[in-house]
Amino acid sequence: MWATSRHPAVSVLGHRVRLRVMILAYLSASLAAALVLVMGLPGWPTREALFRLFIYWFFILVFTFAPAFLAITHAAASGTRSLWYYVVAGMGVTLFALLVSGFLLLKIFFPFAGNLGWLYALAKFVFAGVVGGFVFWGLVGRKCEAPSHSE
């Protein structure tokens, strides 16, 4: 992620800081994705819509943690800085979460979706993944660099 010193104490501190920043970036990206899902719902911004925002955020955190962890770990290990990687990874994480949940998330987030309404809901979910990937890239991904393996 960021260049670290060769001194072991500084290196360990650097890894701890990096991990904290990545966790905060993941939380921020998930919140941004939840915000995309909530915006446009009837009655936004009311107290009920804000309550839904935090419920959606919780579900997004639960269902996207494992695939997001894999994507983030791969990007950190390879030093990927590409915006496209994070955007496509955000879409992939979202679609994987939908498959794992058995499309339960669509029914929870968009109970009003009828015959063609689920296509709108699916598109909004994918767009939420794009926004989440963009936010994560903006906070962490653009500063990522491959770790040096020299001693």
N, C-alpha and C positions, 0 to 999 in steps of 0.2 A: 504494500500500500504506500506508505511513505518511507523515505530512506531512513535507515536506522544506523546507529553507531555499531562498531565491532565489539564494544564493551558489553559483556553478558548482562550486567544489571540494566543498562540502558536498553538493550535488546528486549529483555523481558518486559520492562515498562512500556516499551513501544508496542509490543504485542498486546498487552492489556488495554492500552489506549485504543489501538486499532479495533480490538474486539468490541469495546464499548461503543465506539463510533459506528461500527457496522450494525450493532443491535439497535442503536437509536435511529439509524438510517432505515433499517427494516421496519421499525415501528412507525416512522414517519411515512414511508412509502405505503404501508398498509392502511394508515389513516387516510392518505390521499385517495387510495382506491375506494375506501368506504365512502368517502365524501362524493366521489363520482357516482356511486350507486345510489346515494341518498338524494342528491340534487336532482330535481325534476319530479320527485314524488309529490303527490298532492299535499299542500299545506306546508311546503318548505318555506321559510325556516320557523317552525313552531317547536314547542317543547317536546312534543311527541317525535317529531322528525330528528331532533338532536338526540333523543333517547335511542331511536333507531340507528343513528350514526354509530353510537358506541356498541350496540348489539351487532351490527354488521362488521364493525372493526374486530370484535371478538371472534366472530365466525371466520373472518378472513385470516386472522392470526392463527387460528387452530388448523384450518384446512390447507393453508399455504406454507406452513412452516417447513415441512420436510422438503418439498421440491425447491423452495426458495433457498434453503440451506445448501442444497446440492449446487444450485446455480451460482450462489455467492461464493461457495468454497472453490468451485472450478474457476471462477473469474479471478479470485484472489491468488490462487496457485499459479495461474497462467499469466497474470498481469494484464488481463483484458481491460481495455479502456474504451472500447467501441460502444457508442450510443446504441447502435443497432443490436448488439448482443443483449444489452439490458432491456431494451424494448421487446425484443422477441422472447427473451427469457421471462419477462413479465406476462406476456400473452400465454406462453407455455405453462407457466406456473398456475395461471388462472384456469386454463382449460384442464390441466391435470387435477386441480382441486375440484372442478365440476365433475369430472369423471369419477374421482374417488368418492365424492359425496353422493354419487348416483343421481346427479342433477337435483338433489335435495336443496342445494343452495338457491337454485333458480326459483323453486317453489316457496322457499322462506322469504327471499328478498323481493320477489315479484309475484305475489299470490294472485294478482289480477290478470296475469298473462293468459290470454285465451289461445285460440288456434294459431294465429300468427304472432301473438304477443310474445311468445317465447323466443322468437327470432330477435325481436327488439331487446329483450332481456339478455340474450346471449351476446349480442353485439355490445351492449352496455357493459357487460361483464368483461369482455375482451378489451374494451377501451379502458376499463378500470385497471386491467393488468398492464396496459401500455403506460398509463399515467404512473402507476406504481414503479414500473421499471425506469421510467424517466426520472422520477424523484430520487430513486436509489442511485442512479448514475450521477445525478447532479450533486448528491451529498458525498458519495464515496467512490463510485466507479470511475469518474474522470481523473481521479488522483491515483488510481491503482497502478502499481508497477510490479513486475515479476520479482519474487524474492531472490536474493543472491545466495548461491550455494557455496560460495568460496569461504574459506575459514581463515 
